[in-house]
Amino acid sequence: MSKIDERLIKGYQNFRDTVFESDRALYEELATSGQRPHTLMIACSDSRVLPQQILSAGPGDLFVVRNVAAMVPPYEKDSGYHGTSAAIEFAVTVLEVDNIVVMGHAGCGGVASVIDHSMPTDSFVHNWMRPLREWLRTHEDFDERNETESKRMLERAAVHLSLQNLKSFPFVRERVDAGTLSVVGFIFDIHNGDLSEVRAKQKITLDVETIG
């Protein structure tokens, strides 16, 4: 047996003795009847952002996809490996979720790399963030004089771009148009715990409205 970090073992033991025992009946029901999550959550892989915790969601509530910067790639039909796209397809066409939430966050390293050019051009992250770099190049009025504000705006733009890309998936667009699927974008501020909805107002202005 491979050596396992003791923190992982202790964490599992705590889960098994407390969380699982308190929700044993729910887990048994989910194991028997299968999952019926109400929401597909596309979130950043950042270790500081825990969607289930932020939304007080329990087992079976969220179908979660996590990747760098919570990016949704454009719809592409080829023989490549499309992990995020496969998860979207499964959640929408098989699980028939009611909602899709894209959750970005403040201080996102993936988004910052687009401005900082901190990742090598032959890296997976650099290639993954290409749609956001292309978006940035098409917006000449984007202000990079204030680096902090630029990154904040680009974090909102990343969520907005993901929402637009979601609508390029035929099975998503069809259900949104039919009113059976809602799509929304959030930004979570790690500093103060605020959760805000991203809304497109004009060509470049992406407004946020704090929830709750």
Disulfide bonds with the S-S distance in Angstrom:
none
